[in-house]
Amino acid sequence: MADEQQLPQDDNLSADQVAGEMTEETAGPGEAAPVEGEPKAEASRTDNELADLKDKYLRLAAEFENYKRRTTKERADLFKTANQELMVSLLPVLDDFDRARHHTKDTDDATAVRESVDIIYNKLNKTLTQKGLTTMETKGGAFDPELHEAITQIPAPTEELKGKVVDEVEKGYYLGDKVIRHAKVVLGN
């Protein structure tokens, strides 16, 4: 028993003081003995880290909400601008229609009216083509449900037109590579 550590014999010592003395004595070489205020310091440091993480989270959430609002506004502005650009490019065509109506209202010459309509049609077609609009070629081609809408079927005038597009009731259009209106066609059977 002489090898065992001897506990202090002071009866006035509290249990915490005895435990503290034992811990200090039994701490190995290079190990720091715990300090009485360390659990409070650890809790304070954890609270600070939690507050920092909470602050970062709230800032990130607010930043994301601002991003969503900004992109929604930019998208709406883009649609407005795209429509504005198209309308501005169509205004000269509208002006031509106005002039043609004004100059042909008192004439009985159908040729003059037809020529003015043809000129305006060509100008409108050119303007829309510049904006990316192209017409579908359908007559005599194979029926494609991705591009065509079959209105009716009629007996095919020739053997080659069986199952193919015989007539076009309404033209189909592409805007770039996307179909914006399906062609309404008549099929031969």
C-alpha positions in Angstrom: 0.0 0.0 0.0 2.9 2.3 0.2 2.9 2.5 -3.6 -0.6 3.7 -3.8 -1.3 7.4 -3.8 -2.2 8.9 -0.6 -5.3 11.0 -0.4 -5.2 14.1 1.6 -6.3 13.7 5.1 -7.9 17.1 5.5 -11.6 16.7 6.5 -12.5 20.2 5.3 -11.8 19.4 1.6 -14.8 19.1 -0.7 -15.2 16.1 -3.1 -14.5 18.5 -6.1 -11.2 19.6 -4.6 -10.2 16.0 -4.0 -11.1 15.0 -7.6 -9.2 18.0 -8.9 -6.1 17.1 -6.9 -6.3 13.5 -8.1 -6.7 14.6 -11.7 -3.7 16.9 -11.5 -1.6 14.2 -9.9 -2.7 11.4 -12.4 -2.3 13.4 -15.6 0.4 11.8 -17.7 3.4 13.5 -19.1 2.5 16.0 -21.9 -1.2 15.9 -21.0 -2.8 19.1 -19.9 -4.8 18.9 -16.8 -8.4 20.1 -17.3 -9.2 23.5 -16.1 -12.2 24.2 -14.0 -13.8 26.8 -16.5 -13.1 24.7 -19.6 -16.6 23.2 -20.1 -18.1 26.7 -20.1 -15.5 27.8 -22.6 -16.2 24.8 -24.8 -20.0 25.6 -24.7 -19.3 29.2 -25.5 -17.2 28.3 -28.5 -19.8 25.9 -29.7 -22.5 28.5 -29.3 -20.4 31.0 -31.3 -19.9 28.4 -34.1 -23.6 27.7 -34.1 -24.4 31.4 -34.4 -21.9 31.8 -37.2 -23.4 28.9 -39.1 -26.9 30.1 -38.6 -25.9 33.6 -39.8 -24.3 32.0 -42.9 -27.4 29.9 -43.6 -29.7 32.9 -43.3 -27.5 35.0 -45.6 -27.4 32.2 -48.2 -31.2 31.7 -48.0 -31.7 35.5 -48.5 -29.2 35.5 -51.4 -31.0 32.6 -53.1 -34.4 34.4 -52.8 -32.8 37.5 -54.3 -31.4 35.4 -57.1 -34.8 33.9 -57.8 -36.5 37.3 -57.9 -33.8 38.8 -60.1 -33.9 35.9 -62.7 -37.7 36.0 -62.8 -37.6 39.8 -63.5 -34.9 39.3 -66.1 -36.9 36.6 -67.8 -40.0 38.8 -67.9 -37.9 41.7 -69.3 -36.5 39.4 -71.9 -39.9 38.3 -73.1 -41.0 42.0 -73.3 -37.9 42.9 -75.2 -38.3 40.0 -77.7 -41.8 41.1 -78.4 -40.8 44.7 -78.8 -38.1 43.7 -81.3 -40.6 41.8 -83.4 -43.2 44.5 -83.3 -40.6 47.2 -84.3 -39.6 45.0 -87.3 -43.3 44.6 -88.3 -44.2 48.3 -88.2 -42.9 49.1 -91.7 -45.2 46.3 -93.0 -48.1 47.8 -91.2 -47.2 51.2 -92.7 -47.2 49.6 -96.2 -50.7 48.2 -95.6 -51.9 51.6 -94.5 -50.5 53.3 -97.6 -51.9 50.6 -99.9 -55.4 51.0 -98.3 -55.2 54.7 -98.7 -54.0 54.6 -102.4 -56.4 51.8 -103.5 -59.6 52.9 -101.8 -60.8 54.8 -104.8 -59.6 52.5 -107.5 -61.5 49.8 -109.4 -58.3 48.4 -110.8 -57.9 44.9 -109.3 -54.4 44.6 -110.7 -53.2 47.6 -108.7 -54.7 46.2 -105.5 -53.2 42.7 -106.2 -49.7 44.2 -106.9 -49.8 46.3 -103.7 -50.9 43.2 -101.6 -48.1 41.1 -103.3 -45.5 43.7 -102.4 -46.6 43.8 -98.8 -46.8 40.0 -98.6 -43.3 39.7 -99.8 -42.0 42.3 -97.4 -43.8 40.6 -94.5 -42.5 37.2 -95.5 -38.9 38.5 -95.8 -39.2 40.2 -92.3 -40.5 37.0 -90.7 -37.8 34.9 -92.4 -35.2 37.2 -91.0 -36.6 36.5 -87.5 -36.2 32.7 -88.0 -39.6 31.7 -89.4 -39.6 29.0 -92.1 -42.4 27.3 -93.9 -42.9 23.6 -93.9 -42.9 21.7 -97.2 -45.7 19.2 -97.1 -47.3 18.4 -100.4 -46.3 15.0 -101.8 -44.3 14.1 -98.7 -44.9 11.3 -96.2 -47.3 12.0 -93.4 -45.4 12.7 -90.1 -47.6 13.1 -87.0 -44.9 15.2 -85.4 -45.2 17.8 -88.1 -48.7 17.4 -89.6 -52.3 17.3 -88.5 -54.5 15.2 -90.7 -57.8 16.9 -91.4 -59.3 14.3 -93.7 -58.5 11.5 -96.2 -59.4 11.3 -99.8 -58.8 8.7 -102.5 -55.3 9.2 -103.8 -55.2 10.6 -107.3 -52.2 8.5 -108.2 -50.6 5.4 -106.8 -47.5 7.3 -105.5 -49.7 9.5 -103.3 -51.2 6.7 -101.2 -50.4 7.4 -97.6 -48.9 10.7 -98.4 -49.9 14.3 -98.2 -52.2 15.2 -101.1 -53.1 18.7 -100.2 -52.3 21.4 -97.6 -55.2 23.2 -95.9 -53.1 25.3 -93.6 -49.3 25.8 -93.8 -47.1 24.7 -90.9 -44.2 26.8 -89.6 -40.9 26.4 -87.8 -39.2 29.0 -85.7 -35.6 27.9 -85.8 -35.8 24.1 -85.4 -39.0 24.1 -83.3 -42.4 23.5 -84.8 -44.7 26.4 -83.9 -47.6 25.4 -86.0 -48.4 22.0 -87.4 -49.5 21.8 -91.0 -53.1 20.8 -91.6 -53.1 18.4 -94.4 -55.3 16.0 -96.5 -54.0 12.4 -96.9 -54.4 10.1 -99.8 -55.6 6.6 -99.2 
